[in-house]
């Protein structure tokens, strides 16, 4: 298949992780939000971890695709996708 | 439940990606091969993750959390002894025949190896079961959304159930219609990572709260924190099964019958890019599978350890945990009383009547606890807004993939094994691709129907569970003999399969669990034996069905003419050249991976013995 799963996987973790860490960053001083999680800012820490995981997946997916690209692209791939 | 905008945003991102993957894959779906088999081009690790995700539907996540809360760490037998050995076996010994025979589905393998009638039995029973399972998944999801009040205040309460059913149906339909099996597999991989990302912090924070594993051990009775203690006799462990029944019934017959023959999971391995990859798929899947008890069973244990109210015992037949063909679903059907009266309930909520809001009492006037809510309640208890959205996304993702797995298996079996075999033999490939898309619509529509059937007749769940177990119980004997004994004939396989199913029925009709009313739980012919629990009865039904199938198949095969040996090359072990592995280093060979997996399994069992 022409789509490497690591690209959407990386992207979804980048976006969700990014959302969570930004939200966590702005709420870092509000004790009320983190009362449930025993005072730990799960959004910021876990969000950042997810962001890093997403970044790695995304970059690996992009690299791998470039390496695996067939020498002569198959007809339906020709011109459809910009060369990386 | 109050969700903020950030929680909704996270869920929205997930659903955009789910459908986006379908759209991105649409242009690669040119032949029926692309649509039903993902073009046989998926790397082993992707198929491996899809292999366990497809099985990790609603019944797993909700049911396992519930059983963890009810029975304790002993539930992990359903993951360890009840899955890993079978996954190793299918990868090492059976995959060369499924993949190498070029069969496009498991029923098609039966036609190649045996004959048309054996295939027909398997194809029809499988098609019906997948549609029903998918409908049950849908029902469970809608019920959970309703119970949690996810859409409360957004749409009128009376419509929440219907909106949930139709929304999930449309999303699953959308991405499978567009991208076929590839789309389902890719979404299962997303779901795998989301479940890990959503549940790992939950377990971490939960363990922190209760003082780690040692804290759980101090609070809960010893039978709940040891997986092998008291297995010598049925009355001394929480499952009510002795070790022979567990090892033979669950560890051998049921687990091998599911993991080695169920097209729902085998289809994921058949999509791999080479035979060697296909053999690695179940082995790769076995590694995360082994550790899943820590993500789905442990939250249940934590939920009962977190002290908020301690009360007398009371256990309840679970409503949410859906039956399926998977052996682990057996847990859901058993309404077995925990052994000790001091069993704490932690934050497990009382079961309430959905209409009046009053707590439901059992026949002794004791309140009934809703163990199915163990994991959802944990999410609400520990997760602040933000990560709560992630936790709910993980939960929804598991429901969706449970449905999608069944729908992709259904459309393939319908198109190749029913439509092409009996209705239109000479269609063009484009026609079968079109048929596959129509079968997807049909499958989803039938699932919605099944979901409403379950809604209207609540005790239909027990009946379905029974039918699934009776149909699946004898199946493995047919495959075992077919693959490893060249003398097995088509007539033998067919008679054996029917006899095995009949034996399961008769055994169920003649035995009954202790304290169960005669009827759906067995004993409807005459009770000649009492089992200590539902689960013990289930395991022994399977053992009987398997044995009868094995003996009848052998007997009939010996008096009928076998097929000539040249026809069976590639289908039977002794006539097929062994897979060439000389180009692989020792550490690349599937056998090495298999030994690593088995060694890890032994270590885990020793640690939690």
Contacts between the chains, C-beta under 8 A, distances in Angstrom:
chain1	res1	chain2	res2	distance
A	1	B	25	6.8
A	1	B	28	5.6
A	1	B	38	6.8
A	1	B	39	6.5
A	1	B	41	5.7
A	1	B	42	6.9
A	1	B	182	5.4
A	2	B	28	5.7
A	3	B	21	7.7
A	3	B	24	5.4
A	3	B	25	6.1
A	3	B	28	7.5
A	3	B	186	7.5
A	5	B	46	5.6
A	5	B	186	5.0
A	5	B	189	5.4
A	5	B	190	8.0
A	8	B	17	5.9
A	8	B	20	7.1
A	8	B	21	5.7
A	8	B	24	7.5
A	8	B	186	7.1
A	8	B	190	7.0
A	9	B	189	6.5
A	9	B	190	6.0
A	9	B	193	6.3
A	11	B	17	7.4
A	12	B	13	6.6
A	12	B	14	7.0
A	12	B	17	4.8
A	12	B	190	6.3
A	12	B	194	7.9
A	13	B	193	7.2
A	13	B	197	7.4
A	15	B	13	5.3
A	16	B	10	5.4
A	16	B	13	5.7
A	16	B	14	7.6
A	16	B	390	6.4
A	16	B	393	7.8
A	19	B	6	6.5
A	19	B	9	6.1
A	19	B	10	6.1
A	19	B	13	7.3
A	19	B	386	8.0
A	20	B	6	7.8
A	20	B	10	7.3
A	20	B	386	5.4
A	20	B	387	6.3
A	20	B	390	6.8
A	23	B	6	5.0
A	23	B	386	4.8
A	24	B	386	6.5
A	27	B	386	7.5
A	33	B	384	4.9
A	33	B	385	6.3
A	33	B	386	7.8
A	34	B	384	5.4
A	35	B	384	7.7
A	36	B	381	6.9
A	36	B	382	5.9
A	36	B	383	6.6
A	36	B	384	5.0
A	37	B	205	5.6
A	37	B	382	5.8
A	37	B	383	6.7
A	37	B	384	5.2
A	37	B	387	7.7
A	38	B	205	6.5
A	38	B	208	6.4
A	38	B	209	6.2
A	38	B	382	8.0
A	40	B	205	6.8
A	42	B	201	5.7
A	42	B	205	6.9
A	42	B	383	7.1
A	42	B	384	6.4
A	42	B	386	7.6
A	42	B	387	4.8
A	43	B	384	6.9
A	43	B	386	4.0
A	43	B	387	5.4
A	46	B	197	7.7
A	46	B	201	5.1
A	46	B	387	6.1
A	46	B	390	7.9
A	47	B	386	7.7
A	47	B	387	7.8
A	50	B	197	5.8
A	53	B	197	8.0
A	76	B	27	6.7
A	76	B	28	7.5
A	76	B	30	7.5
A	80	B	27	7.7
